[in-house]
C-alpha cells in the first residue's frame, strides 16, 4: 500500500511540475525579454535566454534547499518591473548597454545575498508584518510600471520612448503588433472560460502566434526571422552555444568597479524585500490550502541562494510564484520534487524548442505582461474611501503608488513604511493607556478584614488611587498618561500603577515614571508598581529595564509588587496604621470568645462549643485543604495567616483571599457540603480551630440558639464578602 501511495505522489509531482513549467517558462521568457528590451530591442533574445536560465536555476535550487512543499519558484513580475525600471534609469544616467547588463546581474546577486542574510538573522517572520497598505500600494505601483513598460511593445514601437510619448504618437503604431497583442490579451483573460486544462499564458502565446502567422499570409516579410523587430529572434542556445553564452557572463562581471556595485545596495535591498514578500505571501497561501506550516527563514535562505546562482550565470532573479504554484497544486503535486521537475523540464524545453521560442512575437509577451500588470493592481483599498476610519490608510496606498511612479520603488517603500508608522502612532495615541481607575475604598484586596477595619478603609481609601494601565507606554502616550495622573499626584498618598497589561515601556515613559516618583516623594507619598512583566511581548524584561533606567533604584520612594492584590493589601495595612512588619512578635492564640463571630455569647455555651473543636497547627506553606476534598469542616484562625488560591488550569492559579487572626475560611463548603473548589495554604505558622459538620449537627441539638447564632454570623460575613465582590464586579463592567 505504501508503494502505491509513493507512486501516486511521484505521478502527481511529475504532472504538477510539468504543468507548472508550462506556466512559468513562457512567463519567465516574457519577463526576461521585458528587462533586456528596455536596454535595446537587439537584446531581446538575450533576455529570453535570461528568463530560461532563471526558470531553470531558481526552480531547481529553491526546491532543493527550501522546505515548502509544492512551492514553484521562477522569475516573477515584480523582479521584471524593478529590473526594467533600473535598466531605464541606468541608461538615462549614460551607462553603456554592456555595463547595464552587468549591473543588473550584480543587482540580482546582491538581492540574493540580502535574502540569505534575512534568513540567517531571522527576519523571515518580520517581513510578513509589513503593513497591508504599503504592500498594496507597492504591488499596484509595480503593476502600473509593468503596464507602462509594455505599452510600446504592444503598439509595435521600438526605441526608448515612454508609454505616454508612444500614446501621443499614433503615427508610430504598428497595427500588426496591436492585432497580435490584442489576441494574446483576449486569450489570457477569456481562456479560463474556455478551458482550465491549459494555462492562460500558453493560450495567450498560441493566440499571438496564430494571429502573427495569419498576418504573415498577407505579408511575406513577417516570415523573416532575422532583423524582424516584431519577433524575439534567434536565441543562440543550441548545443555548445547555449553553455558558452552562459559561462561567458562570468568573465564580464569583473569589469564592474567597486563604487558601481556599492551604488546598487539600496536598489538591491528593495528588490530583496519585494522578492521575499512575494515568496512568503505565496508560502502562506500554500499553507492555508494544504494545512502545512512553512519555515520562512529557511525559505528565504533557499530563495537567496537560488537568486545568487541564477544571476551569476546570467539569469533573471525570482521568487515563489503564485500562478505556477497554484497550477502545481491543482495538478496533484505533493512534495518539493515537483519544483525540481519544473526546473529540469524548463531546461529541456528550452533546448529542444529554442527555434520555436525565436518566433514568439514581442507583442504577444507584452499582452501577457499587460494582463499580469492589471491583475497586480489591488482594488480592495478602494473600499477604504467609504469610511473616515480607513481613509488615511487609502492615502498611504495612493502615496506609495505615486512615489513609485514618479520617484522610484525604493523611495515608495520608504514613504509607505514611514506613513504606516505614523498611522500606527495615531492609533496608539488615540487609545487610552488607562484601562481602569479606582480608589482603595472601591477596590479592596483579597485580605478579609473585620468590619471595624473595613469601615476605616472605607473612610481612608481615597488616600490611595489605582490605575490599571494597558498597551505600550512610549513617547506617544506619556503626555496622555501624565495628564490623567497629574491631579492625583498632588493629592494622594499612594499611587498604584498596575502594569499587568502593559506590553512595552520605552525610555521616555521610564523618565516620566521617575518624574512621578520624585513628585510623590517630595510630599512623602509613594509610587507602587504591580505586575511588572519579566517576559514581555518584545522579549524585554520590564523589571530589569525599570531598574536600569533608575525608576526602581530607591525602594523608599517606589515599591514593586508581584500582583495588584499584594499592592492593595500593603496600602490597606498602611492606612490601618499597622507596622511595616506585620508579624514582629509571635501572636497570642485567640480564645473562642475573643473572635468576632462569638462576641457577647455566654461563656458556658462557648465552653461546650470549644469542647467540640479540634485545634490544629500548620507550618509555613503547608496545605490545609485542597480542591476536590470533601468540605465537611470550617476553620477558625487563632493565630497566623492563610491564603486561598483558585486553580485556573494549565498549572495556573489565582489568589482569591487572605485570612488572618480572628477570621474564618472554608465556610461555603461547610454550609453546602460540596467538595472544595479552592486550595488553602498557611502563609506563616498558623493555628486554627476546626469545627466539623458532624460536631456542628451534634451541638445544634443541644444549643439551638448557638447553632443559629453561628449560622447567622457565617451568613452575615459571607453576605458582606459577596456584596463587596458584586460591587467590584459591577464597577469593572461599568468602566
N, C-alpha and C positions, 0 to 999 in steps of 0.2 A: 504493500500500500504506500509506504514512504517513497518507493521508487516511482510510483505513478504520479504522486504529488510533485516529486522533483522534476519529472519530465514535463508536467504541466507548467511548472514555474519556468523551466527553460524555454518552452514554446512561447509562453506569454512574454518573456523577456525579449525573445528574438523578434516577434512581431511588433511588440511595443517599441523596441529600439529602431526597427526598420521604418515604422510609421513616423516616429519622431524625427528620423533623419529626413524624410520627405518634407517635413515642415521646416526643420532647422537649416538644411543645406541651402535651399533657394533663398531663404531669408538672410542667411549669412552672406551669400554671394551679393544679394541686394545691398546689404549694409556695407560690405567691402567696396562695392562699386560707388556707393554714395560718398564714402570718405575720400577715395582716391580721385573720383571725378571732380571733387571740389578743388583738387590741385590742378588738374587739367584733364580734358577728355582722353588724351592719349594714355593716361594712367589707369583707365577703367579696367583693362584686362588684369593689371597688377592688383587692383582692388578686388576683383573676383577671386584671384588666387589667394589673397589675404583672407577673404571670407572662408574659403575652403580650408585653409590651414587652421584658422581659428576654430571652425566647427570640429575638425579632427582632433587637434591637440587638447582643446578645452573639454570636449566631450569625453576623451579618454582619461585625462588626468583628474579632472574634477570628480568623475565617477569612481575612479580607483582610490583616491585619497579621501574623498568626502564620506560622510556617514549617512546621508539622507537617501533612503531607498526611493527608486523611481524618478529621482530628480534628473532632468536633462539640462545640461549647460552648453551654451553656444554663444556666439556673438549676438549682441542684442541691440535693440533700437536706442536706448539711452547712450550706449557707447558710441554708436554710429553718429548720433546727433552731436555729442560732445566733441568727438574727433573731427567731424566735419567743421564744426564751429572753430575749433582750434586751428585746423588747416587753413581756413579762410583768414583767420587772424594772423597767422604766421606769414602768409603770402602778402597780406596788407602791410606787414612790417618790413617787407623787402627780402624775406628769407627765400633762398632758391628752392626749386621744387625738390631737388635731391635731399637738401637738409631738412625740408619739411617732413619728408618720409622718415628720415632718421629720428627726428624729434617726436613724431607720432609713435614710433616704436619705443623710444625711451619713455614716453608718456605712459604707454601700456605697462612697461616693465616697472616703473616707479609705482603706478597704481596697484599692481600686483603685490609689490613689496609692502605697501601700506596695508593691504588686506591681510597679509601674513602677520604684520605687526598687530593689527586689530585683534586677530585671533589669539595671538600669544599673550597679550595683556588683558584679554577677557572682555573686549568691547563688543563682542557679538551680541550680548544681551542688552547692551545700551543703545545700539543703533536703532533697534526697533522702537525706541521711545522718542524718536524724533517726532515732533507734533504733526498730526494729520494735515492741518492747513499748509504746513511747509512742504510736506511730501506731495500733497495735491497740487499746489502751485508749481512745484518743481517739475512734476510729471507733465502737467499741462504745458508748461513752458517748453519742455523738451519736445512734446508732441507738436507744438506750433513751429519750433525750429525745424523739425523733420519735414513738416508740410512746406514751409518756406523754401527749404533746400531742394525739394523735389519739383517745385513749380517749373523751373527752367527745363528740366529733363522731360517733364510731362508735355510741355509745349514745343519740344524739339529745338530749343535754343541752346547753343553751345557758348562757351566762354565763361567768364566770371561775373556775369550780370546777376544782380539781386532779383528776388522774386517780384518786387514792386517795379523795378526797371523793366522786367520782362512783360509784366502785365500792361505796362503803359506803352509797349511797342508791339502791337499786334501784327505789324508787317514782318516781324521776325519769326512768327509762329509757323510751325510745320504741321499741316493738318494730318499728315500721315502718323506722326508721333502722337498727336492728340487722339486719333482713332484707336491706335494700339493701347495707349494708356487708359482710355475710356473703357475699352473692352476688358482690360485687366481689373479695373475698379469694379465694374459690374459683376464680373465673375467672383471677385474677392468678397463682395458684400452680399450677393444673392446666392452664392454657391451653396451655403448651408441650407437653403430652402430646397435645393435640388437633391443634394446627397450629403451625407455625413461620413461616407466611406473614404472620400478623397479630401485632403486638407485644402483650405481655401487658397493657400499660396500656390499649390500645384495647379489648381483650376485657373488661377489668375495668369500664371506663366503660359499654360496651354492656350488660354483665350488670346493672350497677347501674341503668341507665335502664329496661331491660326489667322488672326487679323493681319499680321505682318505679311505672311505668305499669300494671303488673299489679295493684298495690295500689290504684292510682287508680280502677280499675274498680269497686272496692268502696267507695271513699271519694272522693267528688267534690271534696272540699275540697283534695285533693292536686293538682288541675288548675289551681289558682290560682297565678299566678306571683308576684304582689305579696304582701308580708307572709307569705311562706311560709318558716318557719325551717329547713325541710329542704332548700331549694334555694339555689343561688348568687344567682339573681335577675338582673334587667336589668343589663347592663354599661354601657350608655350609650356605646357605642363606634361607633355607625353614623355615617357621614358626617362632618360637621364636628365633631360631639360627641366623636369619638374623639381628634382632634388637639387640641381645646380642653381635654380632660381631661388631656392630656399637658403642653401648654405652660403650663397653669395652675399646675403644680407649681413652675415657676421663680420665680414671684412669692412663694411661701410660704417658699422657702429663706432669704430674708433675715430671717425672723422669729427665727432661732436666734441666741442670744448666743454670743460667743466662748468663754466659760467652759464652756458646754454642749458645744461642739464639742471643746474640749480634753479634756473628761472622756471622750470617746469613743475617745481614742487607743489605750489598751490593748486595748479590745474590737476596734477596727479592725485592730490588729496580729494579734490572734488569728485573726480572720476571714481576713485576707490570707494568713497562713501555711497555714491549713486549705485555702483555695481553691487555693493554689499547690501543695500536696501532692497534692490531688485531681487537678489538671491534669497535673502531671508524672508521677504514677502512671499515668494513662491514656496519656500520651505514651510511656512506657516499654513498656506493653503493645502499643501500635501499632507501635513499633519492632521488637519481638520478632516480631510477626505478619507484618510487611511487609519485614523486613530493611532498615530505614532507620535514620536517626540524626537525632533532633530537636535543635534548638538551644534549650536550656532557658531561657536568658536572654532570647532574642527572644520566646519563647512567653509568659514572664511579663510582659514589657512589653505585648505584644498583649492578653493577658487583663486586665491592669490598666487599659489604655485603654478596653477594652470595658466593664468594670465601672463605671468612672467615667462613661462615656457613658450606660449603662443606668440607673444610679442617679440621674443628673442629670435624666433625663426620667421618673422615677417607676418604673423597672423594678427587678426583683429581681436582685442580683448572682449570678454563676455561675462555672462552671469547665468544663474539658474533661470531659464526662460519659462514663462507661464504657458504659452501656446504649445510648444513641443512637449512639455511635461504633462499637460492635460491629455494630449494625444497618446502619449506613452501610457498613462494610467488607463484610459478608455480602451486601449488595445490589449490589456491583460498583463502588463508588466508587473513584476513582484519585487525585484531586487535591483541593486546597483548595476548588475550585469547588463541591463537594458541600455544604460548610458554608455558602456563600453561598446556595445553593438552599434549604437548610434554613431560613435566616433569612427569605428572601423569601416562601417558601411559608407560614411561620408567620404572617406579617403578612396575607397574602391570606386564609388560612383563618379568621383571627380576624375580619377584616372581614366576610367572607361568612357565617360561621357564628356570629356573636355571639349571635343569638337562640337557637341550639341550645345554646350554652355555658351560657346562663342557666338551662336546665332540668337541668343536671348536679347531682345531689344531693351535699350535703356528705359524707354517709356513704360514697358511692362513692369520693370522693377520699381520705377517711380510711382506707378499706380499702386503697387503693393505697399510701398512705404507710406504713401499718402493715406491709405486706409489705416495702416498701423498708427500713424501720427494722429488721425482723427480719433481712433479708439483710445489713445493715451490721454486725451483731454478729459479731465474729470468734471462731469457736470453736476455731481452731487452737491458741491458747495453753493450752487445757485439757490438752494433752499435756505441758506444762511441769511439771505436778504429778508426773508419773511419775518424774522424775529429780531428785536433790538438786542437780545441777549447774545446773538451769534453774528451780528452784522460786522463787528470788528474782526472776527475770525475770517469772514469773507474778505475783509480788507487785507488780511495777511496773504490770502491766496492771490488776490489781484496784484499786490505789491511784488510778490515773488515772480509772478508771470511777467510783469512789466520790466523788472530789473533783469530777468533772464533774457528778454528780447532786446533790451536796449544796452545793457552793460555787459552782462555775461552770467554764466551759470554759477561760477564761484561767488560772485557778488550776490546773486539771488539767494544762494543758500545762507550766506551770512546775514542778509537782511531778513530772511524768513525766520531764522532762529532768534535773531535779536527781537523781532516783533512778537514772536511766540513767548519769549521770556517776559516781555512787557505785559502781555495778556495774562501770563501766569501770575505775575506780581499783582496785577489788578484783581484777580480772583482771590489771591491770598490776603491782600489788604482789605478787600471788600468784606470778607468774612470775619466774624468776631473771634478773637482768641480766648475770650472769656466765655466759658460754657455755662457756668452757674456762679451765683454769688449768694452766700448765706452768712448768717451770724451764728455764733455758737449756741445761742438760745433757740435757734431754729433747726440746727443740725447738730445733734449731740453725738457723743461717742457711743460705742457699744458697751461701755462700762456702766452697769446698772447701779444707780445710787439711791440712797434713801430719799424720801420725799422732801425732807428738810434741805438736803444738798441740792436736789432738783430745783427747788424754789430759789435758792441762792443763785444757781446758774441761770435761771430764767431772768433774774434781775440784773446780773452782771454780764450776761452773754454778749451784749453788744460791744463789749470791750475788745472782742476778737472777731475778725471777719475772715471768711473762707472764700477764696477764688479758685474754682476749678478751671484750669487752662486747657487749651486744645490746639492742635495743629502745629505750626512752626513758629518759633519765636526768632525773628530775624529783623534786619534793619527796616523792612517794610511794615512791620507790625508793632515795633517798640513804642512809637508815639501813641498808637491806639491803646496799648496796654497801660502806659503811664497815665493817659487821660482818665482811664477808669479807676486807677489806683490812687490818683493824686489826693482826692478828698479823704480817703481812708488813711493814707499815710500821716495826715495831720491830726487825726483824732483817735485812732485805735491803738491799743497797747500791744496787740498781737495781729499780725497779718500772715495767714496761712496760704501758700500757693501750692495747690495740688497739681503736680506735673505728670500724672499718670498717662494722660492723653497727649502729651507734648512729644512730637516726633523728632524735633531737632532744635538746637539753640546755636546762634552764631555769636561772634564776639561782640557785636553791637548790643544784642539782647543781654549778654552776660554783663556788659558795662552798665546797662540800665538796672539790672538786679543789684549790682554793687551800689549804685546811687540810692536805690530804695532802702537797702540795708543801712547805709550810712545815715540817711534821713531819719529812719526809725531810731537808730542808736543815739542820735542827738537828743531825742526825747525820752530815752530809756526804754523804748519799745523794742520788740523783737520781730525778726522775719523768720518764718518757719517754711521749709520746703519739704514736701512729702512726695513719695513715689517717684523719685528721680531715677530715670532708667539707667541701667548699666549696659543694656544692649538695645540701642535704638535702631530705627529702620535704615539709617545710613552707616551702621556698624560703629557708631561713635559711643563711647562710654560717657554719658552726660554727667555722671557724678565726678568722674575724673576730669572732664572738661571744666566744670564749675570750680573744681579745686585749682586747676592750672591757671584759670583766669582770675583767681583770687576772690571769687564770690563767697566761698565757704571757708576761707582761711581762718576766721576768728569765730569759734563756737560761742563766744559770749554775745555776739550780735546776730548770728544766724545759726539755725539748727536744722539738721536733716533727719527725716523720719522715713521708715520703710513704707509706711502706708498712711493714708489720711486719718484713719481712725486713731492711730497712735498719736498723731499730732494734736488732734482734738482732745484726746484724753489728757495729754500733757498740759494743754492750756486749761482745761477744766480743773486740774489739780492746782494750778497756779491761782485760778480765780477763787478756789475754795480756801486758799491760804495754806495748803499743805506744804510740807518741806520738800526740798529738791530731791532728797532721797526718801521715797515713800515709806520704806520699812528700815528704820535705823536700828531699832531695838526689837528683840523678839516680842511678838504680840502676845498679850494675855488672852487665853481662850475665853470666849463669851459663854456665860451661862444662858440657859434657855430663857429666863425671864428678862435678860438684857437685850434679847433680839426684838426688833420692831414688830415682828409677827405676833409676839406673845406678851406685849406690854399690857399692864392692867389685868392680867389673868391671876387667879388665885394660886398661891404657892403650892397648896396640896394637890391641886389639879395638875399643875405643871410637873410636880414630883412624880405623879402617876404616869404622865406622858414621858418624862425623862427616863423612867424605868423601862420603857418600851423601845427607847432609841439605842442604836449601836454607834459607838464612837470609832472613827477610823482616821488614820493619818496617812497621807500620801506624800511621797518625796517629790523633789523638783522634776518636772517633766513626766511624772507618772500618769498613766491613763486611768481616769476614774470610771468612765464608761465609754463604749464605742458605738458607732452607728450599727443598727440592726439588733442590738441587745434588747431583751425584754425590759420595758420600762416599769418596773414594779417598786420603785423607791424614789423618794425625794431627798435632797441633800441640803442641810442647813450648815452654813460655814461658820465655824467657831473662830478660826484664825486662818490667814493665808489669802491666796488669790487663785481663782480658777478661770481659765479661758475656754470658751466653747467655739468649736470650728464646724462649719458645714461643708462636707465633701462636695466638690463640684464635678468630679470625674476627671479622668486622664491625669491623675496624680495631683490635681489642684484642689485647694480648699479656701474657704473664706472665713475670716474671724467675725463671728456674729454676736459675741457677748463676753464681757468680763465681769466677774462677780467677786466681791470682796467680803470682808468680815461683817457678819450680820445678814448677808444676802442668802437667797436660796436659789437652787437651779434643779433642772430635771422635772419641773412641775407639770409640763404638758403630758409627757408620757405617764407620769404618776396618776393624772386625772383620767386619761382615756385608755390606759392600759396597752397602748400600741407600742411596737418596737421603737427604740430610739432613732431619731433622724439625724443626730449630730454626734460629735466627739467632744468629751470634756477632759481637759488636762490640767494638772496642778502647775501653776506658773512658779510658785515657791512652795516650800513645805507647808502643807495645808491639813488642817484638822476639821473634820465635819461630823455632824450628827446625821445618821441615816435612819429614815423612817420608812419601813417597807409598807406596801399596801395591805399585807396581812395584819400587821400590827395596828395600822390605822383602823381597819374594819373592826378589830378586836376592841380598841379603846372607844370607838364610836358607840358601841353598845352600852358601855358603862358611863361615858361622859358625852352625851349627845351635844350638849352646848359647846364643849371643847371642840368636837369634830366640826360643828357648824362654824365656829369661830375660825378654825384652821382653814376650812374650805373658803370661807368668806375672805380671809386675809390673802389666800392664794389667788382667788379670783380677782380681788382688788388690785394686787400687784401685777398680775398678768394683764388685766384690763388697762392699767397705766402704760405698760410696755407696748401693748397693741395700739393704744391711742397715739403714742409717740411715733410708732412705726407708720401708722396711717397718715399722720400729719407730714412726716418727712417724705413719704411716697407721693402724696398729693403735691407737695412743693416741687419735687423733682419733675413731675409731669407738667406742672404749670410753667416751669422755666425751660 
